[in-house]
Amino acid sequence: MTAKQHSDMAADSIEFECELPEPPEKVWRALTVPDLLAAWMMPNDIKPEVGGRFAFAKADAHIECEILDAEPERLLRYSWRERPAPGKAADPLAGPLDSIVTFTLDRTVSGGTHLRIVHGGFARVATPAVAGAGCRLSLNAHSRRQTIAANTPRPFLRAA
């Protein structure tokens, strides 16, 4: 998978694309079933219905989301509004992150999934953090020795 910025994307967006051997049905479950999503992201209470609100629980922040688009096995888009945890001050340099996350799933000729993830408004925060951590972002992790970001669905797709 590659992380890249395109001229057709906002300058503060990051994009990830990869080919997964699993079919879109399985990838969709990994993105929309709370326990499966929690396995690679954070605890959550997602319900993939347009207008539905859900949250991710993070130690230092609470992430409030709203489903903006949901086409089963094809498209999932939600708002991402990060708020400091109660009693914790916001980072004055970064500020709260208000962004949009879009997952696009397309069936490949082999029956797998071409997955595209775009996180708008995320690059200003993620790029330094990812670079500082020295990790390679990859959904196509076939080797146990490969470093994988915390937001990597590949290892748990076996359970979806």
Long-range contacts (C-beta under 8 A, 24 or more apart in sequence): 1-137, 1-138, 1-139, 1-140, 3-137, 5-123, 9-118, 9-120, 10-120, 10-121, 11-123, 12-120, 12-121, 12-122, 12-123, 12-124, 13-118, 13-119, 13-120, 13-121, 13-122, 13-123, 14-118, 14-119, 14-122, 14-123, 14-126, 14-127, 15-116, 15-117, 15-118, 15-119, 16-115, 16-116, 16-117, 16-137, 16-139, 17-114, 17-115, 17-116, 17-117, 18-114, 18-115, 18-138, 18-139, 18-140, 19-108, 19-112, 19-113, 19-114, 19-115, 19-140, 20-112, 20-113, 20-114, 20-115, 20-139, 20-140, 20-154, 20-157, 21-110, 21-112, 22-112, 22-113, 22-157, 22-160, 23-107, 23-111, 23-112, 23-113, 24-73, 24-74, 24-105, 24-106, 24-107, 24-113, 25-73, 26-113, 26-157, 26-160, 27-73, 27-105, 27-113, 27-115, 27-153, 27-157, 27-160, 28-72, 28-73, 28-76, 28-105, 29-160, 30-153, 30-156, 30-157, 30-160, 31-76, 31-103, 31-153, 32-70, 32-76, 33-160, 36-156, 36-159, 36-160, 39-156, 39-159, 40-150, 40-151, 40-152, 40-153, 40-155, 40-156, 41-150, 41-151, 48-72, 48-76, 54-78, 58-85, 59-85, 60-84, 60-85, 60-88, 61-85, 61-88, 68-100, 69-102, 73-105, 74-104, 74-105, 74-106, 75-102, 75-103, 75-104, 75-105, 76-102, 76-103, 77-101, 77-102, 77-103, 80-119, 80-122, 94-124, 94-125, 97-121, 97-122, 97-125, 115-139
